[in-house]
Amino acid sequence: MTLPSTRIQSMRVASRNLLPIFLACLMAGLLGCASVAPAPTKTYSAMTQVSTYPALDIGLYAGDVTYAQLEQAGDFGIGTFNDIDGEMIALDGKFYQAKADGSVHLADKTMKAPFAMVHFFQSKQQMVLKEPQHNYDQLKTTLSQQLPSANRPYAFRIAGVFAYLKIRSVPKQNEPYPPLKEVIARQAIFELRHIKGTLVGYWMPQYLAGLNVPGYHLHFVADDKRIGGHMLDCSLTAATVDIDHLDSLKLLIPPSAAFQSVDFTRAPK
Ligand SMILES: [Zn+2]
């Protein structure tokens, strides 16, 4: 059987059109093999960090990044505000400000963050804590036993019932800014009992010590969003823990003259 000439012509046209597509696919395959960074996928978790913890330690509390910009980089995270005016908790796409009186407010998008860590949270590991965790050290040990490696950052969302909770927030400062240890010396501490809420935060590996504080850093916000802060200690009755395994870290380097001119060799140790 012979094909009608018009059909043969259309097949030849089709095969000529396919050649550049084939070559493009071949090139893409070769480039893919040579690529160092993994291609972003649906489950790829990229954290954005604003400034460095040593910068905060020194007293650089004037931010360059607005909360409108920050919400483009994540729906989950922790940080602070201009003039170190309280603790930030980002959960389910909402950014909360826990002030020095413990009260929680939705952050205004025009506010700025001198330090923050945010990303789009994806639960890659879940565990249900049925045994009480009597203090923060026990909770840290329980969580760390579940981590596949100590050499990558992790994000934690811990929704639970707390028999006891000790949180703090820091009071707004004016320029010239004192170092962080002087601000923390004047922190407001709140002790809560029998409260439901969520711990939000990260675990950072040792090799990021120049940018952040290795280990756990968790902030709390109550289910009713009436109180929140930086978590100092806790006793958990029960909790559901969701863990995200982070794949990359993007650092936003402040362009401010204050950051650009500071001597980091004199950062508090
Ligand atoms: Zn904190």
Boltz pocket constraint, residues with backbone or C-beta under 6 A from the ligand:
constraints:
  - pocket:
      binder: B
      contacts: [[A, 78], [A, 79], [A, 87], [A, 217], [A, 218], [A, 219], [A, 230], [A, 231]]
      max_distance: 6.0
